[in-house]
Amino acid sequence: MLGNSFAYTKDGLLGNWGKWLLLFISMVIFPLWWGYQWKIYRGESRMPPLDDWVGMFINGIKLFVVSIIYFIIPTVVFMVAGGAGIMMGGAASSPGAGALIGMLIGMIFLFVFSLIALMGLVRFARTDSFGEAFNFSAIIAHIGEIGWVSYVFALVIFWIVAAVAAFVFSIAMGIISVILVLIPFIGWLLAFLLSIVIAVLIGPFVGVFGTRYITHIYDSAGAPASMFR
């Protein structure tokens, strides 16, 4: 899935600099970016075109609203669990331990709920139905077809790759920035301009790659391992 997501992004963006720049602009006008994610979530084999900007904006708003709702639910549970832990800990003369236990329970719920939310967003883009976006029984059944262990493992692999890439990028940028700052008068300006150029180059590629990878995870439910080769 990593290889396929990389090839999908590379084939869609490399050499297509106008589309690359428009994607970066859509990330600044974030509903457009969410709308483009909606298109990728639909599961086309090639990167979808950047067209129907009004439709992208509307779909982006809808996807954003669903993600906010998904964020609110575990946040409320986290706060309630933490508060309940403090109260129970206070009754036992150990509010700190109670708060820690409550927060741990809240974090576990937050993690599990985030797994459901990711698949819920893809399901929403596929069905264009707010009801299906929160059809928890169907979403949980879909994750069951993927395999909970396989699902978590796929995400962990993605997080590791992203963390390593971010670390290498940060080190390289730090070294280059230090060198540029040493240049009299215009060093700071060059460093600032370089950061903008890097953001334009990296942002769309990483965004499309990550969205495509999540889509692959969704489509791996009940699929043979060879389907992405």
QUIZI-V472299 format. One record per residue. N is the residue number from 0. RES is the residue in one letter. BURIAL is + if it has 9 or more other ideal C-beta (glycine too) atoms within 8 Angstrom, else -. Layout:
n=N res=RES burial=BURIAL
n=N res=RES burial=BURIAL
This chain:
n=0 res=M burial=+
n=1 res=L burial=+
n=2 res=G burial=-
n=3 res=N burial=+
n=4 res=S burial=+
n=5 res=F burial=+
n=6 res=A burial=-
n=7 res=Y burial=+
n=8 res=T burial=+
n=9 res=K burial=-
n=10 res=D burial=+
n=11 res=G burial=+
n=12 res=L burial=+
n=13 res=L burial=-
n=14 res=G burial=-
n=15 res=N burial=-
n=16 res=W burial=-
n=17 res=G burial=-
n=18 res=K burial=+
n=19 res=W burial=+
n=20 res=L burial=+
n=21 res=L burial=+
n=22 res=L burial=+
n=23 res=F burial=+
n=24 res=I burial=+
n=25 res=S burial=+
n=26 res=M burial=+
n=27 res=V burial=-
n=28 res=I burial=-
n=29 res=F burial=+
n=30 res=P burial=+
n=31 res=L burial=+
n=32 res=W burial=+
n=33 res=W burial=+
n=34 res=G burial=+
n=35 res=Y burial=+
n=36 res=Q burial=+
n=37 res=W burial=+
n=38 res=K burial=+
n=39 res=I burial=+
n=40 res=Y burial=+
n=41 res=R burial=+
n=42 res=G burial=-
n=43 res=E burial=-
n=44 res=S burial=-
n=45 res=R burial=-
n=46 res=M burial=+
n=47 res=P burial=+
n=48 res=P burial=-
n=49 res=L burial=+
n=50 res=D burial=-
n=51 res=D burial=-
n=52 res=W burial=-
n=53 res=V burial=-
n=54 res=G burial=-
n=55 res=M burial=+
n=56 res=F burial=+
n=57 res=I burial=+
n=58 res=N burial=+
n=59 res=G burial=+
n=60 res=I burial=+
n=61 res=K burial=+
n=62 res=L burial=+
n=63 res=F burial=+
n=64 res=V burial=-
n=65 res=V burial=+
n=66 res=S burial=+
n=67 res=I burial=-
n=68 res=I burial=+
n=69 res=Y burial=+
n=70 res=F burial=+
n=71 res=I burial=-
n=72 res=I burial=+
n=73 res=P burial=+
n=74 res=T burial=+
n=75 res=V burial=-
n=76 res=V burial=+
n=77 res=F burial=+
n=78 res=M burial=+
n=79 res=V burial=+
n=80 res=A burial=+
n=81 res=G burial=+
n=82 res=G burial=+
n=83 res=A burial=+
n=84 res=G burial=+
n=85 res=I burial=+
n=86 res=M burial=+
n=87 res=M burial=+
n=88 res=G burial=+
n=89 res=G burial=+
n=90 res=A burial=-
n=91 res=A burial=-
n=92 res=S burial=-
n=93 res=S burial=-
n=94 res=P burial=+
n=95 res=G burial=-
n=96 res=A burial=+
n=97 res=G burial=+
n=98 res=A burial=+
n=99 res=L burial=+
n=100 res=I burial=+
n=101 res=G burial=+
n=102 res=M burial=+
n=103 res=L burial=-
n=104 res=I burial=+
n=105 res=G burial=+
n=106 res=M burial=+
n=107 res=I burial=-
n=108 res=F burial=+
n=109 res=L burial=+
n=110 res=F burial=-
n=111 res=V burial=-
n=112 res=F burial=+
n=113 res=S burial=+
n=114 res=L burial=+
n=115 res=I burial=+
n=116 res=A burial=+
n=117 res=L burial=+
n=118 res=M burial=+
n=119 res=G burial=+
n=120 res=L burial=+
n=121 res=V burial=+
n=122 res=R burial=+
n=123 res=F burial=+
n=124 res=A burial=+
n=125 res=R burial=+
n=126 res=T burial=-
n=127 res=D burial=-
n=128 res=S burial=-
n=129 res=F burial=-
n=130 res=G burial=-
n=131 res=E burial=+
n=132 res=A burial=+
n=133 res=F burial=+
n=134 res=N burial=+
n=135 res=F burial=-
n=136 res=S burial=-
n=137 res=A burial=+
n=138 res=I burial=+
n=139 res=I burial=+
n=140 res=A burial=-
n=141 res=H burial=+
n=142 res=I burial=+
n=143 res=G burial=-
n=144 res=E burial=-
n=145 res=I burial=+
n=146 res=G burial=-
n=147 res=W burial=-
n=148 res=V burial=-
n=149 res=S burial=+
n=150 res=Y burial=+
n=151 res=V burial=+
n=152 res=F burial=-
n=153 res=A burial=+
n=154 res=L burial=+
n=155 res=V burial=-
n=156 res=I burial=+
n=157 res=F burial=+
n=158 res=W burial=-
n=159 res=I burial=-
n=160 res=V burial=+
n=161 res=A burial=+
n=162 res=A burial=-
n=163 res=V burial=-
n=164 res=A burial=-
n=165 res=A burial=-
n=166 res=F burial=-
n=167 res=V burial=-
n=168 res=F burial=+
n=169 res=S burial=-
n=170 res=I burial=-
n=171 res=A burial=-
n=172 res=M burial=+
n=173 res=G burial=-
n=174 res=I burial=-
n=175 res=I burial=+
n=176 res=S burial=+
n=177 res=V burial=-
n=178 res=I burial=-
n=179 res=L burial=+
n=180 res=V burial=+
n=181 res=L burial=-
n=182 res=I burial=+
n=183 res=P burial=-
n=184 res=F burial=-
n=185 res=I burial=-
n=186 res=G burial=+
n=187 res=W burial=-
n=188 res=L burial=-
n=189 res=L burial=+
n=190 res=A burial=+
n=191 res=F burial=-
n=192 res=L burial=-
n=193 res=L burial=+
n=194 res=S burial=+
n=195 res=I burial=-
n=196 res=V burial=-
n=197 res=I burial=+
n=198 res=A burial=+
n=199 res=V burial=+
n=200 res=L burial=+
n=201 res=I burial=+
n=202 res=G burial=+
n=203 res=P burial=+
n=204 res=F burial=+
n=205 res=V burial=+
n=206 res=G burial=+
n=207 res=V burial=+
n=208 res=F burial=+
n=209 res=G burial=+
n=210 res=T burial=+
n=211 res=R burial=+
n=212 res=Y burial=+
n=213 res=I burial=+
n=214 res=T burial=+
n=215 res=H burial=+
n=216 res=I burial=+
n=217 res=Y burial=+
n=218 res=D burial=+
n=219 res=S burial=+
n=220 res=A burial=+
n=221 res=G burial=-
n=222 res=A burial=-
n=223 res=P burial=-
n=224 res=A burial=-
n=225 res=S burial=-
n=226 res=M burial=-
n=227 res=F burial=+
n=228 res=R burial=-
